Amino acid sequence: QVQLVESGGGLVQPGGSLRLSCATSRNIFRISRMGWYRQAPGKQRELVATITSGGSTNYADSVKGRFTISRDNIRNMVYIQMDSLKPEDTAVYYCNLHTVVPINDYWGQGTQVTVSS
């Protein structure tokens, strides 16, 4: 069973920054696409950013230029640096590990990010 553990959420003022971290202990991390998703109250879960095992990244239009996803294949960690935060970024943020052989998705428990003055 793959376990993902997120950390780093909290309350921040508009324009501020937060860095979320996600840890997993499984070797499949190195061959998996990692991602961050978020879910705001009353809304569906949405993609924030993904990063492949080779380091290719993809971002939602709403976060481009403000968020940066990265990974550490030695420590089996994935991060997302969130700058210039806006109130509409408020959500529970989930770490995702996606494998293709076989196709599977694993999720962390989520961490709350609140952007408010």
C-alpha positions in Angstrom: 0.0 0.0 0.0 1.3 3.4 -1.0 1.1 6.1 1.7 1.4 9.8 0.9 1.8 12.3 3.8 1.4 16.0 3.1 2.5 18.9 5.3 2.9 22.6 5.1 -0.6 23.9 4.9 -1.9 26.8 7.0 -3.3 30.3 7.0 -1.6 33.0 4.9 -2.5 36.5 3.9 -3.2 37.4 0.2 0.1 37.9 -1.6 1.9 35.5 0.8 3.7 32.2 0.2 3.5 28.6 1.4 5.4 25.5 0.5 3.6 22.2 0.7 5.5 18.9 1.0 4.5 15.3 0.3 6.5 12.3 1.4 6.2 8.6 0.3 8.4 5.7 1.2 7.8 3.5 -1.8 10.3 2.9 -4.6 7.7 3.4 -7.2 8.0 7.1 -6.5 10.9 7.3 -8.9 8.9 6.0 -11.9 5.7 7.8 -11.0 4.1 11.0 -12.1 3.5 13.1 -9.0 0.9 15.9 -8.7 -1.0 18.3 -6.5 -4.7 18.7 -6.7 -7.1 20.9 -4.7 -10.7 20.9 -3.7 -12.5 24.0 -2.5 -15.8 23.8 -0.6 -18.7 23.0 -2.9 -16.4 22.4 -5.9 -14.9 19.4 -7.6 -11.3 18.4 -7.1 -9.1 20.0 -9.7 -5.5 19.7 -11.0 -3.0 22.2 -9.7 0.3 20.8 -11.1 2.0 17.6 -12.1 5.6 16.5 -12.6 6.8 13.4 -14.4 9.6 11.1 -13.3 11.8 13.0 -15.9 10.9 16.4 -14.5 8.4 17.6 -17.1 5.8 19.9 -15.5 2.2 20.9 -16.2 0.2 23.6 -14.4 -3.4 24.7 -14.3 -3.8 28.1 -16.0 -4.9 29.6 -12.7 -1.6 29.0 -11.0 0.9 29.4 -13.8 3.6 31.8 -12.9 2.8 31.7 -9.2 3.2 28.0 -8.3 6.2 25.8 -8.8 6.2 22.0 -8.5 9.4 20.1 -7.9 10.5 16.6 -6.8 13.4 15.0 -5.0 13.9 11.5 -6.3 16.5 10.7 -3.5 14.2 11.6 -0.6 11.0 10.5 -2.4 9.5 13.9 -1.9 7.4 16.2 -4.0 6.9 19.9 -3.2 4.8 22.8 -4.4 6.0 26.4 -3.8 3.0 28.7 -3.8 3.6 32.4 -4.2 1.4 35.4 -4.7 -1.4 33.5 -3.1 -5.0 34.6 -3.6 -8.2 34.0 -1.6 -9.4 31.8 -4.5 -6.5 29.5 -3.8 -8.2 28.5 -0.5 -8.8 24.7 -0.6 -7.7 21.4 0.7 -4.6 20.4 -1.3 -4.0 16.7 -2.0 -0.8 15.0 -3.1 -1.2 12.4 -5.9 1.0 9.5 -7.1 0.0 8.2 -10.5 1.4 4.9 -12.0 0.8 3.6 -15.5 1.8 0.0 -15.1 -0.7 -0.8 -13.8 -2.8 2.3 -13.8 -3.4 3.5 -10.3 -3.8 6.7 -8.4 -2.9 7.1 -4.7 -3.8 10.1 -2.6 -2.7 11.8 0.6 -5.0 12.8 3.3 -5.0 16.5 2.3 -3.7 19.7 3.9 -5.8 22.8 4.3 -4.6 26.1 2.7 -6.5 29.2 3.7 -5.7 32.6 2.1 -7.4 35.3 4.0 -6.7 38.7 5.5 
